[in-house]
């Protein structure tokens, strides 16, 4: 049974990699993030440093970026005073959540999926700059695919 679980995990990883490569916008975002990770020397800095550098790279690449965008929450027609903040929205299409931690936590994807549902957007990326190579820290999340 463990072997079957491993094969299933491998299939999921392969599908995730294919999905990232097939989407030109997410691939451009990933390329910019890899450049940030390489230039800053890998892990060890605060999330805010990686986020700011990524905004600079994305803007330099000609992409429109909204940073720390408030995301209002409505509860039964009532706007709650506690708004969420999305790290980045790129080209009005992709939500990017930046992390800088050693260990990945599945809550990152759950949080991103919530943001996608609240905004109605379809694709998001969790980019964890805390890994020795950024490829290990890329997680693509889809809402409705």
Long-range contacts (C-beta under 8 A, 24 or more apart in sequence): 16-139, 16-140, 19-140, 19-142, 20-138, 20-140, 23-123, 25-90, 25-91, 25-93, 25-94, 25-123, 26-94, 26-123, 26-125, 26-140, 28-61, 28-63, 29-58, 29-63, 29-90, 29-94, 29-96, 29-125, 30-125, 30-127, 30-134, 30-138, 32-57, 32-58, 32-61, 32-63, 33-57, 33-127, 33-129, 33-134, 33-138, 34-134, 34-135, 36-129, 37-129, 37-133, 37-134, 40-129, 42-129, 42-132, 42-133, 43-100, 43-102, 43-129, 43-130, 43-131, 43-132, 45-100, 45-129, 46-100, 47-98, 47-99, 47-100, 47-129, 49-100, 50-98, 50-100, 50-127, 50-129, 51-87, 51-88, 51-98, 54-88, 54-96, 54-98, 54-127, 55-88, 58-88, 58-90, 63-90, 63-91, 64-90, 64-91, 64-92, 65-89, 65-90, 66-92, 71-115, 71-118, 71-119, 73-118, 84-115, 84-118, 86-115, 86-119, 89-119, 89-121, 93-121, 93-122, 93-123, 94-121, 94-123, 94-124, 94-125, 95-119, 95-121, 95-123, 95-124, 95-125, 96-124, 96-125, 96-127, 97-124, 97-125, 97-126, 97-127, 98-127, 98-129, 99-126, 99-127, 99-128, 99-129, 99-130, 99-137, 100-128, 100-129, 100-130, 101-128, 101-130, 102-130, 102-131, 104-128, 104-137, 104-139, 108-139, 109-139, 109-141, 112-141, 113-141, 113-143, 116-141, 116-142, 116-143, 117-143
